[in-house]
Amino acid sequence: MTDRPSDRQAALDEVSRLAAGSAPLAATEVDALLRAAAGGDAGALEDLVSHHLWLVRDAVLARKDSGVTVADLFQEGSAGLVLGLQRHLASDGAAATLSRTLREAVEEELDRAEALEREYRAEEARWVADSESFAAAEGRLRLEKGRPPTTGDLALQLGWDEEHVDRVREMVTRAQAAHDVDLLSIISELDDSVGAVDDEGG
């Protein structure tokens, strides 16, 4: 799912606002917070996260053509920030390499989020194509046989297994039902409007 241009700009402004107070820390400050976090200080871990949100902001701003919304990118990038910190603490990494470790972790999470979105869109496109093929085959077989086609008829016609036919049939049926409900709502609203006009005229 992508943002509309106006929504994207508003989201980017919010991301920039959230990261505004996260200027890079001095090496001595990072080192002190890392030692405290390694000792179990949750507050130090939170400080390290909040002071490195600028890394997430920069990574999100760099993905201008992402298929993922800015809000989701920021959320996934922030999760990557936490994972990166945990990874750095577990490896007893030096303060000087922290930014690089965090940047890599953030980019990994953003890459993963975009890959999942691409997979979702591809799967969605396949289901749409299968639904169209199902509807065409169902209509054609109904005319040929003079009766509703069975799952076996459709499986043979489409070259699918029967389980897939039933799954697509269920999806098409649900989509048609939702469409019918939408139409009924529109008709009901029109009826209400006509009735109101008649009442005023009467």
N, C-alpha and C positions, 0 to 999 in steps of 0.2 A: 504494500500500500504506500502511495506517495502523497506528499503534501501538495495542496494547491499553492500557487506562488505566494499569495498573501499569507496563507497559514504558515508556509515555510519561513518567510521572513520574520513573522511574529515569533515562531519557535526559535529561530536563530538568535533573535534579540534576547529571548528569555535565557537561552544557553549562555550567551555572553554575559548576561547579568549575573547568573549563578556563578560563573567562573571569574567574575571581576575581582573578587577578593582573594584569588588564588595565585598571586604572583610567586615565582620560584623562590624557594627558601635558600638561605646561605648554607654552604656545605656543613658548617658546624651545627646549624640548627637541624638539618636533616639527620646528621649523625646522632645527635642527642635523642631525637624522636625515634629513630630506628632502634637505639639501645633500649629505650623505654618500652617500645612496642614489643620488642623481642622478650622483654621481661614480663609481658602480660598486661601492659598498660593499654586498656581499650581506648582511652582518651587520646593517647599518642597516635594510635592507629587511625582514629578519626581525623586527627589533625593532618596526618600525612595524606589521607585521601582528599580532604577539603583543599589542601594547599597544592594539590596536583590536578585539580579539575581543569586547569588551563590546558593540560595535555589532551583531555577528552574534547574540550572545545575546539582546539586546533584540528584534531582528527576529524571531528564532525564537519567543520567548516570546509575541510579539504575535499569532502565527498559531495560535490555539488550535484552530481547526477545519480545519486543513490536511489534505489527503489524502495528504501526504507524511510519511514518518517523521521524527522529530526528528533522528535521526542523519544522514539524507540532507539535511535542511534545513540543518543545521550545516555539513555538508561543502560544499554548494553555496554557502552564504553565505560561507564562508571563501574559496572560489574567487573569489566576487564581490569580496571584500576585496582580494585580490591584483590582480585586474583593475582595480579602482578606483585602487589605488596606482600601477599602471603608467600608467593614463590620466592621473592627476594629475601624475606626473613628466614624462610626455611633453608635457603642456601647460604645464609650468613654473608650476603653480598655487601660490598662496600657502598658508602653513601655516594661516591662519585659515579657509580654505575646505575643508581636507582632510576633516574629519568629514562635511561635507555631501556631498562627492563620494563618499566611501566608503559612506555610508548609502544613497545613490541606487544605487550599483553593487550593493550587497548585496541591496537590494529587487528590483532588476532580475533578479538571478540566482534569487532565491526565486520571483518571479513566473513565470519561465521554467520552473523545476522543477515548479511546480504545474500550469502549462499542459500540460506534457508528460505529467504523471500523469493529467490529465483526458482527454487524447487517448488515452492507453494504455487507460484504463478504458472509454472509449467504443468503441474498436476491439475490445476484448475482449468487450464486450456484443454488438457486431454479429456477431462470430464465433460466439458462443453461440447467438444467434437464428438465424443461418444454419445452424448444425449441427442445431438442432431442426427447422428447415424441411426440411433435407436428409433427415433420418431419417424424417420423416413422409411425404415424397414418395416416398422409396425403398421404404418399406413398402407404400404405396398402389399404386404402379406394379407392384411385384412380384406383388401379389395380382391386379391387373387383367390383367397380361400372362402370368402363370404362369412367369415367368423373372426373373432379375436384370435390372433396367433398365440400359440403356446410358447413357453420358455424355450422348449426344444426347437420349435420352428425358427425362433429368432436367433438362437445360438447357431443353428446351421446356416442361416442367411448371412449373419454378420461374421461368422468365424470366431466367435467368442465361446468361452466356457459358460455353462448355465448360471454359475454363481455370479459372474460378472454381469450377465444379462439381468438377473434379478436386482443387483445393486443399482444398475443404471435405471431400470424400470422404477425402482423406489424413488430415486432422485428426481426423475422426470415427473412422477406422480406428485411428489411434494411441491415441485416447482409450479406445476399446473394448479394445485390447490391454493398455493400462495397467490398466484396470479388471479384466480377466481375470487379470493377474498378481497384483493385490491380492487377488482372490478365492482364487487358488491358494495364496498365502502364508497366508491365514487358514485355509484347509482343511488345509494342511500343519501349521500350528500346532495345530489341533484334533486332527489325527491323532496328533501327538506327545504331546499331553496325554492322549488316550485310551489310547495305548500305555503311557504311564508308569503310569496307573492300573491297567491290566491287569497290568503287571509286578508292581506292589505287591500286587495281589489274588492273583496266582499264587504 
